[in-house]
Amino acid sequence: MTKNKKILIINGHPNKESLNYFLAEAYKKGAIEGGAEVKEIIIADLQFNPNLSGGYQSRTELEPDLLEAWEKIQWADHLKCGCILCGGAGSRPS
């Protein structure tokens, strides 16, 4: 008996109307149709303080959203990451 693949999709793009989101959704749909278990981490939806206020001199405890994200990462057999890619001169102007 084969085990279903456990896939975690990590989407790091801040715009939910981006091509990145469309591609992640298409990947998710195909994975589910292929029999995989799928979970997601949407970075834009996480609530945490990105400032490492104590530097490396003191330990910063992970906040609840980061703990949940870490549990999903440990659960997964396969990670699919999506993020913004800017090529400098080829980037779209604001």
C-alpha positions, -999 to 999 in steps of 0.1 A, spaced: 0 0 0 14 34 -10 13 63 13 -2 96 1 24 123 -3 21 151 23 27 184 5 31 218 22 27 249 -1 44 280 13 32 312 -4 54 342 3 38 366 -21 19 395 -4 -6 400 -33 -34 374 -33 -43 384 -69 -8 376 -82 3 350 -107 21 334 -78 -12 328 -60 -28 314 -92 1 290 -97 0 279 -61 -38 272 -64 -33 252 -96 -5 232 -79 -27 225 -49 -56 214 -71 -34 190 -91 -18 176 -59 -52 169 -43 -65 153 -75 -34 132 -75 -42 119 -41 -18 140 -20 -26 156 14 -20 193 11 -15 220 38 -6 257 32 13 285 49 3 319 35 31 342 48 10 374 43 -17 359 68 8 351 96 9 373 127 44 376 141 70 402 149 98 399 123 122 420 145 148 399 163 149 425 192 174 406 213 196 399 184 215 366 189 222 374 226 188 361 238 164 335 226 132 348 210 103 324 216 82 316 185 48 331 183 17 309 178 15 314 140 52 305 137 48 274 159 19 263 136 40 269 105 69 249 120 45 220 128 33 220 91 69 220 79 78 190 101 46 172 88 54 176 51 72 151 29 75 177 1 77 216 2 65 239 -26 76 275 -21 65 305 -40 77 341 -36 83 373 -54 111 372 -79 125 406 -90 151 407 -117 162 443 -111 161 460 -145 133 437 -156 111 445 -126 77 461 -132 76 498 -121 54 507 -91 
